[in-house]
Amino acid sequence: MKNLTRNTLVGLMLASAAVLATVDVAAARGQGGQGGPGGPGAFRAMEFVEIDSDGNGVVTLEELQALGDARFAAADSDGSGALDKSEVIQMMTEGMEKRAAAAEAKGQDGQNRQGRGQQGAPDEARLAWMADGMILRLDTDGDGLVTAAEMQIPTEKLERMIDRFDTDDDNAVSEAEFDAAKGGRRGHGRP
C-alpha cells in the first residue's frame, strides 16, 4: 500500500486538495505533463494553510474532500453542477496564474520545471486543446461536461495517500509531513 511512486502520491495530494490545480495538470497529462492529476509542480505551489481548513494543524480525509468540493463549486460559475469547456479553461487559467504568482512571490525565476519558459497560462488554442483532452478523459457519461463526481478522487486513493505521508500514524497529514512531501521526501523514513 505504501509502494506508490512519488509522482503518483504527490499528484493524489494535490488533486484531492485543489481541484483548480488538478484540472490544468490533468489536461496536460499525456501531453508532456508529469505525474498524474496535480503533478509535482502544482503540488509545490500549494500551501498547507490552504488545505487545513479548520486550522487545527493537520489535514484529514474529510478536509481534502471538502476542499475539492468547494473548489469545484467555485469553478462551476453557472451553478449547473457540471463544468463546460469555458469553465474548464477559466479554471485552468486561474490555477496557472496562481502558481505563477506564488513562484514570483517566492523569488523564483519564472521557469517551469523543465526550463521551457514562463509559468502561467498558455495561448488560447493550447488551453482549448488541454480542456478538450481533460473533458475527454474525465467525462464518463459522454455529455461533454465534467461533473464533481467525474472529477472526484476515489476515497480509497485519498486514504492511501494520507497513509503514505502520515509518518505518525494519526490518519492525518501534519504540516511537517506535508512539507516533507512537498520537498520530495518520502514518508515513514524512506529516502
C-alpha positions as CSV (number, residue, x, y, z in Angstrom):
1,M,0.0,0.0,0.0
2,K,2.9,2.3,0.6
3,N,4.8,1.5,-2.6
4,L,3.2,4.1,-4.9
5,T,5.6,6.3,-6.8
6,R,6.3,9.8,-5.5
7,N,4.7,11.4,-8.6
8,T,1.5,9.5,-8.1
9,L,1.3,10.3,-4.4
10,V,2.1,14.0,-4.9
11,G,-0.5,14.0,-7.7
12,L,-3.1,12.5,-5.5
13,M,-2.4,15.0,-2.7
14,L,-2.9,18.0,-5.0
15,A,-5.8,16.5,-6.9
16,S,-7.7,16.0,-3.7
17,A,-6.7,19.2,-2.2
18,A,-7.1,21.6,-5.1
19,V,-9.3,20.8,-7.9
20,L,-8.3,24.1,-9.6
21,A,-4.7,22.8,-9.9
22,T,-6.0,19.4,-10.8
23,V,-7.7,20.5,-14.0
24,D,-4.8,22.1,-15.8
25,V,-2.3,19.4,-14.9
26,A,-4.8,16.6,-15.7
27,A,-5.4,18.2,-19.0
28,A,-1.7,18.3,-19.7
29,R,-1.2,14.7,-18.6
30,G,-0.3,12.7,-21.6
31,Q,0.8,15.8,-23.5
32,G,4.1,16.3,-21.8
33,G,2.9,16.9,-18.2
34,Q,4.5,15.0,-15.4
35,G,2.7,12.9,-12.8
36,G,-1.0,12.4,-12.5
37,P,-3.6,14.9,-11.6
38,G,-2.0,17.8,-9.8
39,G,1.6,16.8,-10.8
40,P,4.6,17.7,-8.8
41,G,5.0,21.4,-9.9
42,A,1.4,22.2,-9.0
43,F,1.8,20.4,-5.7
44,R,4.8,22.5,-4.7
45,A,2.7,25.7,-5.2
46,M,0.2,24.6,-2.6
47,E,0.4,26.0,1.0
48,F,-0.6,23.9,4.0
49,V,-2.9,26.7,5.2
50,E,-5.0,26.3,2.0
51,I,-5.8,22.7,2.8
52,D,-6.0,22.8,6.7
53,S,-9.5,24.4,6.6
54,D,-10.2,24.1,10.3
55,G,-6.7,25.4,11.3
56,N,-6.0,22.5,13.7
57,G,-2.6,21.7,12.3
58,V,-3.5,18.5,10.4
59,V,-5.2,17.7,7.1
60,T,-7.8,14.9,7.2
61,L,-9.6,12.9,4.5
62,E,-12.7,15.0,5.2
63,E,-10.8,18.3,4.6
64,L,-9.4,17.1,1.3
65,Q,-12.8,16.0,0.1
66,A,-14.5,19.2,1.3
67,L,-11.8,21.4,-0.3
68,G,-12.2,19.6,-3.6
69,D,-15.9,20.1,-3.5
70,A,-15.6,23.8,-2.6
71,R,-13.1,24.4,-5.4
72,F,-15.3,22.6,-7.9
73,A,-18.3,24.7,-6.8
74,A,-16.3,27.9,-7.3
75,A,-15.4,26.8,-10.8
76,D,-19.0,26.0,-11.7
77,S,-19.7,29.6,-12.5
78,D,-23.2,28.9,-13.9
79,G,-24.2,26.7,-11.0
80,S,-25.2,23.8,-13.3
81,G,-23.4,21.1,-11.3
82,A,-21.0,20.5,-14.2
83,L,-18.1,22.2,-15.9
84,D,-18.3,23.1,-19.6
85,K,-15.3,23.8,-21.7
86,S,-15.3,27.5,-20.9
87,E,-15.4,26.9,-17.2
88,V,-12.6,24.3,-17.5
89,I,-10.5,26.8,-19.4
90,Q,-11.2,29.5,-16.8
91,M,-10.3,27.1,-14.0
92,M,-7.0,26.1,-15.8
93,T,-6.1,29.7,-16.4
94,E,-6.7,30.7,-12.7
95,G,-4.7,27.7,-11.4
96,M,-1.8,28.5,-13.7
97,E,-1.9,32.2,-12.8
98,K,-2.0,31.3,-9.1
99,R,1.1,29.1,-9.4
100,A,2.9,31.7,-11.4
101,A,2.2,34.4,-8.8
102,A,3.3,32.0,-6.0
103,A,6.5,31.3,-7.8
104,E,7.1,35.1,-8.3
105,A,6.3,35.8,-4.7
106,K,9.0,33.2,-3.7
107,G,11.5,34.9,-6.0
108,Q,11.7,32.1,-8.5
109,D,12.8,32.9,-12.0
110,G,9.5,32.0,-13.7
111,Q,10.9,29.0,-15.4
112,N,8.8,25.8,-15.2
113,R,10.3,22.5,-14.0
114,Q,11.6,21.7,-17.5
115,G,13.0,25.2,-18.1
116,R,10.7,25.6,-21.1
117,G,9.7,29.2,-20.4
118,Q,7.5,31.4,-18.3
119,Q,4.9,29.9,-16.0
120,G,1.3,30.9,-16.5
121,A,-1.4,30.2,-19.0
122,P,-0.5,29.1,-22.5
123,D,-2.2,30.6,-25.5
124,E,-5.9,30.2,-26.1
125,A,-5.6,27.4,-28.7
126,R,-3.5,25.3,-26.3
127,L,-5.8,26.0,-23.4
128,A,-8.8,24.8,-25.6
129,W,-6.9,21.7,-26.6
130,M,-6.0,20.9,-23.0
131,A,-9.6,21.4,-21.9
132,D,-10.8,19.1,-24.7
133,G,-8.4,16.5,-23.5
134,M,-9.3,16.8,-19.9
135,I,-13.0,16.6,-20.7
136,L,-12.5,13.6,-22.9
137,R,-10.6,11.7,-20.2
138,L,-12.9,12.6,-17.3
139,D,-16.4,12.7,-18.9
140,T,-17.6,9.2,-18.2
141,D,-21.1,9.7,-19.5
142,G,-20.1,11.4,-22.8
143,D,-22.2,14.5,-22.3
144,G,-19.3,16.9,-23.0
145,L,-19.3,18.2,-19.3
146,V,-17.4,17.2,-16.2
147,T,-19.3,16.8,-13.0
148,A,-17.9,16.9,-9.5
149,A,-18.4,13.1,-9.3
150,E,-16.4,12.6,-12.5
151,M,-13.5,14.6,-11.1
152,Q,-13.7,13.1,-7.6
153,I,-10.7,11.1,-6.5
154,P,-11.8,7.8,-5.0
155,T,-11.8,7.7,-1.2
156,E,-9.5,4.7,-1.2
157,K,-6.8,6.6,-3.1
158,L,-7.0,9.5,-0.8
159,E,-6.7,7.2,2.2
160,R,-3.6,5.5,0.7
161,M,-2.1,9.0,0.1
162,I,-2.7,10.1,3.7
163,D,-1.3,6.8,4.9
164,R,1.8,7.2,2.8
165,F,2.6,10.7,4.2
166,D,1.3,10.1,7.7
167,T,4.5,9.3,9.5
168,D,3.0,9.3,13.0
169,D,0.0,7.1,12.0
170,D,-2.7,9.5,13.2
171,N,-4.7,9.2,10.0
172,A,-3.9,12.8,9.1
173,V,-1.1,14.8,7.5
174,S,0.6,17.4,9.7
175,E,2.3,20.5,8.3
176,A,5.7,18.9,8.8
177,E,4.6,15.8,6.9
178,F,3.1,18.0,4.2
179,D,6.4,19.9,3.9
180,A,8.3,16.7,3.7
181,A,6.0,15.5,0.9
182,K,6.4,18.8,-1.0
183,G,10.1,18.6,-0.7
184,G,10.1,15.2,-2.3
185,R,11.0,13.2,0.8
186,R,9.0,10.0,1.3
187,G,7.1,9.3,4.5
188,H,7.9,6.6,7.1
189,G,11.6,7.3,7.0
190,R,12.1,6.3,3.4
191,P,14.6,8.4,1.4
